[in-house]
Amino acid sequence: MKKVSLTTPLREVDVRGLKIGDIVYLTGIVYTARDLAHKRIIDLLKKGASPPFNLEGSIVFHAGPIVKKTEGGEELVVVGPTTSGRMEPYESTLIQRGVRAVVGKGGMGGKTAQALKRYGAVYLAAATGCAVIHAEAVKKIAGVYWRELGMMEAVWALEVDRWGPLTVAMDSRGGNLFRELQRRAAKRLPQIYKSLMKSMS
């Protein structure tokens, strides 16, 4: 396990060297995107158009932030990860178009895993229940796209400084921390059952 600091835009070489369990700190621009934003991106790509932000070398954060208006504009209040599995039908296409890191919670499926390996990207797990702490790493809101989708579904460009720690949970080598934890748990089950039966006898 190693600790790595990365700055956007990310390069393939930046993420190919990462493996599950590594700790990452991010600096630069991160784009929040939930279900509706992913669908809109895919719809645009199908029409031969591009989203109004550059996917090449980008970081997509599965999150719906809370933002408040201030005299100076807008200020981020909190931002925490949402369940990544909902974006499984779309994520591989975004990775193919240049997304280098996906941040969320709960992991993703086989289609995304294949894309991570083929195109050189990673899935980073963000701690849940820490929306205020994640927001502290955001220095400013650099932009917002598709406001009409609503606050939480719009794409917010957040400028972060050493955002982390984020854990590499799925890497570009086929490693999957969630699968590894399941394997370890399954291996321990017989001994756990045996101990329980012994305590009940």
C-alpha positions as protocol buffer text, in pm:
chain_id: "A"
residue {
  index: 1
  type: MET
  ca { x: 0 y: 0 z: 0 }
}
residue {
  index: 2
  type: LYS
  ca { x: 129 y: 345 z: -87 }
}
residue {
  index: 3
  type: LYS
  ca { x: 8 y: 704 z: -64 }
}
residue {
  index: 4
  type: VAL
  ca { x: -8 y: 903 z: -388 }
}
residue {
  index: 5
  type: SER
  ca { x: -93 y: 1265 z: -466 }
}
residue {
  index: 6
  type: LEU
  ca { x: -236 y: 1329 z: -813 }
}
residue {
  index: 7
  type: THR
  ca { x: -330 y: 1647 z: -999 }
}
residue {
  index: 8
  type: THR
  ca { x: -583 y: 1679 z: -1279 }
}
residue {
  index: 9
  type: PRO
  ca { x: -595 y: 1619 z: -1565 }
}
residue {
  index: 10
  type: LEU
  ca { x: -487 y: 1264 z: -1485 }
}
residue {
  index: 11
  type: ARG
  ca { x: -273 y: 1069 z: -1728 }
}
residue {
  index: 12
  type: GLU
  ca { x: -297 y: 697 z: -1797 }
}
residue {
  index: 13
  type: VAL
  ca { x: 48 y: 647 z: -1649 }
}
residue {
  index: 14
  type: ASP
  ca { x: -74 y: 813 z: -1328 }
}
residue {
  index: 15
  type: VAL
  ca { x: -333 y: 545 z: -1264 }
}
residue {
  index: 16
  type: ARG
  ca { x: -176 y: 237 z: -1421 }
}
residue {
  index: 17
  type: GLY
  ca { x: 68 y: 226 z: -1129 }
}
residue {
  index: 18
  type: LEU
  ca { x: -205 y: 223 z: -865 }
}
residue {
  index: 19
  type: LYS
  ca { x: -336 y: -96 z: -708 }
}
residue {
  index: 20
  type: ILE
  ca { x: -613 y: -180 z: -464 }
}
residue {
  index: 21
  type: GLY
  ca { x: -546 y: -58 z: -114 }
}
residue {
  index: 22
  type: ASP
  ca { x: -340 y: 243 z: -224 }
}
residue {
  index: 23
  type: ILE
  ca { x: -438 y: 579 z: -76 }
}
residue {
  index: 24
  type: VAL
  ca { x: -490 y: 873 z: -312 }
}
residue {
  index: 25
  type: TYR
  ca { x: -513 y: 1249 z: -257 }
}
residue {
  index: 26
  type: LEU
  ca { x: -650 y: 1457 z: -545 }
}
residue {
  index: 27
  type: THR
  ca { x: -587 y: 1816 z: -646 }
}
residue {
  index: 28
  type: GLY
  ca { x: -759 y: 1995 z: -934 }
}
residue {
  index: 29
  type: ILE
  ca { x: -1105 y: 1977 z: -1088 }
}
residue {
  index: 30
  type: VAL
  ca { x: -1355 y: 1705 z: -998 }
}
residue {
  index: 31
  type: TYR
  ca { x: -1695 y: 1676 z: -1169 }
}
residue {
  index: 32
  type: THR
  ca { x: -1995 y: 1555 z: -970 }
}
residue {
  index: 33
  type: ALA
  ca { x: -2233 y: 1340 z: -1172 }
}
residue {
  index: 34
  type: ARG
  ca { x: -2530 y: 1126 z: -1075 }
}
residue {
  index: 35
  type: ASP
  ca { x: -2785 y: 928 z: -1277 }
}
residue {
  index: 36
  type: LEU
  ca { x: -2939 y: 1207 z: -1484 }
}
residue {
  index: 37
  type: ALA
  ca { x: -2605 y: 1366 z: -1569 }
}
residue {
  index: 38
  type: HIS
  ca { x: -2464 y: 1033 z: -1683 }
}
residue {
  index: 39
  type: LYS
  ca { x: -2767 y: 972 z: -1902 }
}
residue {
  index: 40
  type: ARG
  ca { x: -2738 y: 1318 z: -2058 }
}
residue {
  index: 41
  type: ILE
  ca { x: -2369 y: 1264 z: -2133 }
}
residue {
  index: 42
  type: ILE
  ca { x: -2446 y: 932 z: -2302 }
}
residue {
  index: 43
  type: ASP
  ca { x: -2730 y: 1086 z: -2503 }
}
residue {
  index: 44
  type: LEU
  ca { x: -2497 y: 1360 z: -2628 }
}
residue {
  index: 45
  type: LEU
  ca { x: -2225 y: 1112 z: -2724 }
}
residue {
  index: 46
  type: LYS
  ca { x: -2477 y: 901 z: -2916 }
}
residue {
  index: 47
  type: LYS
  ca { x: -2565 y: 1211 z: -3120 }
}
residue {
  index: 48
  type: GLY
  ca { x: -2199 y: 1275 z: -3195 }
}
residue {
  index: 49
  type: ALA
  ca { x: -2186 y: 1574 z: -2959 }
}
residue {
  index: 50
  type: SER
  ca { x: -1973 y: 1630 z: -2651 }
}
residue {
  index: 51
  type: PRO
  ca { x: -2058 y: 1750 z: -2300 }
}
residue {
  index: 52
  type: PRO
  ca { x: -1962 y: 2110 z: -2213 }
}
residue {
  index: 53
  type: PHE
  ca { x: -1669 y: 1986 z: -2003 }
}
residue {
  index: 54
  type: ASN
  ca { x: -1367 y: 1782 z: -2102 }
}
residue {
  index: 55
  type: LEU
  ca { x: -1378 y: 1413 z: -2008 }
}
residue {
  index: 56
  type: GLU
  ca { x: -1017 y: 1348 z: -2106 }
}
residue {
  index: 57
  type: GLY
  ca { x: -812 y: 1291 z: -1791 }
}
residue {
  index: 58
  type: SER
  ca { x: -1111 y: 1383 z: -1574 }
}
residue {
  index: 59
  type: ILE
  ca { x: -1243 y: 1265 z: -1239 }
}
residue {
  index: 60
  type: VAL
  ca { x: -1612 y: 1186 z: -1196 }
}
residue {
  index: 61
  type: PHE
  ca { x: -1752 y: 1195 z: -843 }
}
residue {
  index: 62
  type: HIS
  ca { x: -2081 y: 1014 z: -783 }
}
residue {
  index: 63
  type: ALA
  ca { x: -2228 y: 1278 z: -556 }
}
residue {
  index: 64
  type: GLY
  ca { x: -2510 y: 1525 z: -520 }
}
residue {
  index: 65
  type: PRO
  ca { x: -2378 y: 1834 z: -340 }
}
residue {
  index: 66
  type: ILE
  ca { x: -2571 y: 2084 z: -135 }
}
residue {
  index: 67
  type: VAL
  ca { x: -2492 y: 2440 z: -243 }
}
residue {
  index: 68
  type: LYS
  ca { x: -2608 y: 2770 z: -97 }
}
residue {
  index: 69
  type: LYS
  ca { x: -2622 y: 3114 z: -252 }
}
residue {
  index: 70
  type: THR
  ca { x: -2403 y: 3383 z: -99 }
}
residue {
  index: 71
  type: GLU
  ca { x: -2333 y: 3748 z: -171 }
}
residue {
  index: 72
  type: GLY
  ca { x: -2028 y: 3639 z: -366 }
}
residue {
  index: 73
  type: GLY
  ca { x: -2207 y: 3371 z: -565 }
}
residue {
  index: 74
  type: GLU
  ca { x: -2240 y: 3011 z: -449 }
}
residue {
  index: 75
  type: GLU
  ca { x: -2078 y: 2812 z: -172 }
}
residue {
  index: 76
  type: LEU
  ca { x: -2057 y: 2438 z: -123 }
}
residue {
  index: 77
  type: VAL
  ca { x: -2210 y: 2319 z: 205 }
}
residue {
  index: 78
  type: VAL
  ca { x: -2164 y: 1942 z: 194 }
}
residue {
  index: 79
  type: VAL
  ca { x: -2082 y: 1676 z: -63 }
}
residue {
  index: 80
  type: GLY
  ca { x: -2081 y: 1303 z: -1 }
}
residue {
  index: 81
  type: PRO
  ca { x: -2064 y: 995 z: -222 }
}
residue {
  index: 82
  type: THR
  ca { x: -2377 y: 828 z: -350 }
}
residue {
  index: 83
  type: THR
  ca { x: -2417 y: 461 z: -447 }
}
residue {
  index: 84
  type: SER
  ca { x: -2209 y: 400 z: -757 }
}
residue {
  index: 85
  type: GLY
  ca { x: -2394 y: 91 z: -874 }
}
residue {
  index: 86
  type: ARG
  ca { x: -2669 y: 305 z: -1023 }
}
residue {
  index: 87
  type: MET
  ca { x: -2422 y: 441 z: -1278 }
}
residue {
  index: 88
  type: GLU
  ca { x: -2308 y: 96 z: -1395 }
}
residue {
  index: 89
  type: PRO
  ca { x: -2500 y: 113 z: -1728 }
}
residue {
  index: 90
  type: TYR
  ca { x: -2316 y: 431 z: -1826 }
}
residue {
  index: 91
  type: GLU
  ca { x: -1970 y: 438 z: -1666 }
}
residue {
  index: 92
  type: SER
  ca { x: -1779 y: 224 z: -1913 }
}
residue {
  index: 93
  type: THR
  ca { x: -1862 y: 468 z: -2194 }
}
residue {
  index: 94
  type: LEU
  ca { x: -1734 y: 764 z: -1990 }
}
residue {
  index: 95
  type: ILE
  ca { x: -1414 y: 574 z: -1913 }
}
residue {
  index: 96
  type: GLN
  ca { x: -1372 y: 495 z: -2280 }
}
residue {
  index: 97
  type: ARG
  ca { x: -1400 y: 870 z: -2349 }
}
residue {
  index: 98
  type: GLY
  ca { x: -1116 y: 955 z: -2112 }
}
residue {
  index: 99
  type: VAL
  ca { x: -1236 y: 953 z: -1751 }
}
residue {
  index: 100
  type: ARG
  ca { x: -938 y: 834 z: -1546 }
}
residue {
  index: 101
  type: ALA
  ca { x: -1089 y: 810 z: -1197 }
}
residue {
  index: 102
  type: VAL
  ca { x: -1438 y: 743 z: -1068 }
}
residue {
  index: 103
  type: VAL
  ca { x: -1511 y: 825 z: -703 }
}
residue {
  index: 104
  type: GLY
  ca { x: -1809 y: 691 z: -510 }
}
residue {
  index: 105
  type: LYS
  ca { x: -1922 y: 427 z: -266 }
}
residue {
  index: 106
  type: GLY
  ca { x: -2012 y: 62 z: -290 }
}
residue {
  index: 107
  type: GLY
  ca { x: -1807 y: -32 z: -596 }
}
residue {
  index: 108
  type: MET
  ca { x: -1920 y: -108 z: -950 }
}
residue {
  index: 109
  type: GLY
  ca { x: -1990 y: -405 z: -1176 }
}
residue {
  index: 110
  type: GLY
  ca { x: -1812 y: -613 z: -1432 }
}
residue {
  index: 111
  type: LYS
  ca { x: -1864 y: -383 z: -1729 }
}
residue {
  index: 112
  type: THR
  ca { x: -1697 y: -96 z: -1546 }
}
residue {
  index: 113
  type: ALA
  ca { x: -1420 y: -325 z: -1421 }
}
residue {
  index: 114
  type: GLN
  ca { x: -1340 y: -427 z: -1778 }
}
residue {
  index: 115
  type: ALA
  ca { x: -1328 y: -63 z: -1888 }
}
residue {
  index: 116
  type: LEU
  ca { x: -1094 y: 30 z: -1602 }
}
residue {
  index: 117
  type: LYS
  ca { x: -855 y: -241 z: -1714 }
}
residue {
  index: 118
  type: ARG
  ca { x: -880 y: -175 z: -2086 }
}
residue {
  index: 119
  type: TYR
  ca { x: -852 y: 204 z: -2085 }
}
residue {
  index: 120
  type: GLY
  ca { x: -644 y: 264 z: -1772 }
}
residue {
  index: 121
  type: ALA
  ca { x: -863 y: 406 z: -1498 }
}
residue {
  index: 122
  type: VAL
  ca { x: -944 y: 344 z: -1131 }
}
residue {
  index: 123
  type: TYR
  ca { x: -1240 y: 343 z: -895 }
}
residue {
  index: 124
  type: LEU
  ca { x: -1175 y: 528 z: -569 }
}
residue {
  index: 125
  type: ALA
  ca { x: -1386 y: 469 z: -260 }
}
residue {
  index: 126
  type: ALA
  ca { x: -1476 y: 781 z: -60 }
}
residue {
  index: 127
  type: ALA
  ca { x: -1562 y: 750 z: 308 }
}
residue {
  index: 128
  type: THR
  ca { x: -1935 y: 762 z: 374 }
}
residue {
  index: 129
  type: GLY
  ca { x: -2090 y: 981 z: 642 }
}
residue {
  index: 130
  type: CYS
  ca { x: -1817 y: 1241 z: 592 }
}
residue {
  index: 131
  type: ALA
  ca { x: -1988 y: 1491 z: 361 }
}
residue {
  index: 132
  type: VAL
  ca { x: -1868 y: 1789 z: 565 }
}
residue {
  index: 133
  type: ILE
  ca { x: -1509 y: 1663 z: 563 }
}
residue {
  index: 134
  type: HIS
  ca { x: -1517 y: 1603 z: 186 }
}
residue {
  index: 135
  type: ALA
  ca { x: -1648 y: 1958 z: 140 }
}
residue {
  index: 136
  type: GLU
  ca { x: -1354 y: 2100 z: 336 }
}
residue {
  index: 137
  type: ALA
  ca { x: -1121 y: 1990 z: 56 }
}
residue {
  index: 138
  type: VAL
  ca { x: -1317 y: 2196 z: -198 }
}
residue {
  index: 139
  type: LYS
  ca { x: -1158 y: 2537 z: -244 }
}
residue {
  index: 140
  type: LYS
  ca { x: -1421 y: 2675 z: -479 }
}
residue {
  index: 141
  type: ILE
  ca { x: -1697 y: 2594 z: -723 }
}
residue {
  index: 142
  type: ALA
  ca { x: -1531 y: 2633 z: -1062 }
}
residue {
  index: 143
  type: GLY
  ca { x: -1848 y: 2591 z: -1265 }
}
residue {
  index: 144
  type: VAL
  ca { x: -2186 y: 2426 z: -1294 }
}
residue {
  index: 145
  type: TYR
  ca { x: -2355 y: 2259 z: -1589 }
}
residue {
  index: 146
  type: TRP
  ca { x: -2718 y: 2161 z: -1652 }
}
residue {
  index: 147
  type: ARG
  ca { x: -2874 y: 2345 z: -1359 }
}
residue {
  index: 148
  type: GLU
  ca { x: -3215 y: 2251 z: -1493 }
}
residue {
  index: 149
  type: LEU
  ca { x: -3156 y: 1896 z: -1369 }
}
residue {
  index: 150
  type: GLY
  ca { x: -3169 y: 2025 z: -1012 }
}
residue {
  index: 151
  type: MET
  ca { x: -2906 y: 2100 z: -753 }
}
residue {
  index: 152
  type: MET
  ca { x: -2809 y: 1742 z: -679 }
}
residue {
  index: 153
  type: GLU
  ca { x: -2829 y: 1613 z: -1036 }
}
residue {
  index: 154
  type: ALA
  ca { x: -2644 y: 1900 z: -1206 }
}
residue {
  index: 155
  type: VAL
  ca { x: -2275 y: 1863 z: -1283 }
}
residue {
  index: 156
  type: TRP
  ca { x: -2065 y: 2073 z: -1046 }
}
residue {
  index: 157
  type: ALA
  ca { x: -1701 y: 2140 z: -1124 }
}
residue {
  index: 158
  type: LEU
  ca { x: -1530 y: 2146 z: -786 }
}
residue {
  index: 159
  type: GLU
  ca { x: -1173 y: 2265 z: -739 }
}
residue {
  index: 160
  type: VAL
  ca { x: -1020 y: 2046 z: -469 }
}
residue {
  index: 161
  type: ASP
  ca { x: -690 y: 2059 z: -286 }
}
residue {
  index: 162
  type: ARG
  ca { x: -546 y: 1731 z: -154 }
}
residue {
  index: 163
  type: TRP
  ca { x: -887 y: 1571 z: -132 }
}
residue {
  index: 164
  type: GLY
  ca { x: -860 y: 1243 z: 51 }
}
residue {
  index: 165
  type: PRO
  ca { x: -780 y: 994 z: 175 }
}
residue {
  index: 166
  type: LEU
  ca { x: -950 y: 802 z: -105 }
}
residue {
  index: 167
  type: THR
  ca { x: -892 y: 427 z: -135 }
}
residue {
  index: 168
  type: VAL
  ca { x: -822 y: 250 z: -463 }
}
residue {
  index: 169
  type: ALA
  ca { x: -1100 y: -10 z: -454 }
}
residue {
  index: 170
  type: MET
  ca { x: -1088 y: -119 z: -821 }
}
residue {
  index: 171
  type: ASP
  ca { x: -768 y: -81 z: -1020 }
}
residue {
  index: 172
  type: SER
  ca { x: -661 y: -107 z: -1384 }
}
residue {
  index: 173
  type: ARG
  ca { x: -511 y: -453 z: -1327 }
}
residue {
  index: 174
  type: GLY
  ca { x: -838 y: -623 z: -1246 }
}
residue {
  index: 175
  type: GLY
  ca { x: -797 y: -588 z: -871 }
}
residue {
  index: 176
  type: ASN
  ca { x: -1119 y: -543 z: -676 }
}
residue {
  index: 177
  type: LEU
  ca { x: -1106 y: -465 z: -305 }
}
residue {
  index: 178
  type: PHE
  ca { x: -1476 y: -544 z: -255 }
}
residue {
  index: 179
  type: ARG
  ca { x: -1435 y: -887 z: -415 }
}
residue {
  index: 180
  type: GLU
  ca { x: -1121 y: -951 z: -209 }
}
residue {
  index: 181
  type: LEU
  ca { x: -1301 y: -866 z: 115 }
}
residue {
  index: 182
  type: GLN
  ca { x: -1586 y: -1099 z: 18 }
}
residue {
  index: 183
  type: ARG
  ca { x: -1337 y: -1377 z: -50 }
}
residue {
  index: 184
  type: ARG
  ca { x: -1170 y: -1328 z: 287 }
}
residue {
  index: 185
  type: ALA
  ca { x: -1504 y: -1319 z: 466 }
}
residue {
  index: 186
  type: ALA
  ca { x: -1620 y: -1639 z: 293 }
}
residue {
  index: 187
  type: LYS
  ca { x: -1296 y: -1809 z: 395 }
}
residue {
  index: 188
  type: ARG
  ca { x: -1355 y: -1721 z: 760 }
}
residue {
  index: 189
  type: LEU
  ca { x: -1722 y: -1824 z: 771 }
}
residue {
  index: 190
  type: PRO
  ca { x: -1664 y: -2193 z: 855 }
}
residue {
  index: 191
  type: GLN
  ca { x: -1453 y: -2099 z: 1156 }
}
residue {
  index: 192
  type: ILE
  ca { x: -1708 y: -1839 z: 1266 }
}
residue {
  index: 193
  type: TYR
  ca { x: -1991 y: -2094 z: 1241 }
}
residue {
  index: 194
  type: LYS
  ca { x: -1781 y: -2345 z: 1432 }
}
residue {
  index: 195
  type: SER
  ca { x: -1714 y: -2095 z: 1711 }
}
residue {
  index: 196
  type: LEU
  ca { x: -2083 y: -2002 z: 1729 }
}
residue {
  index: 197
  type: MET
  ca { x: -2192 y: -2365 z: 1751 }
}
residue {
  index: 198
  type: LYS
  ca { x: -1937 y: -2430 z: 2021 }
}
residue {
  index: 199
  type: SER
  ca { x: -2057 y: -2133 z: 2226 }
}
residue {
  index: 200
  type: MET
  ca { x: -2418 y: -2249 z: 2194 }
}
residue {
  index: 201
  type: SER
  ca { x: -2350 y: -2606 z: 2301 }
}
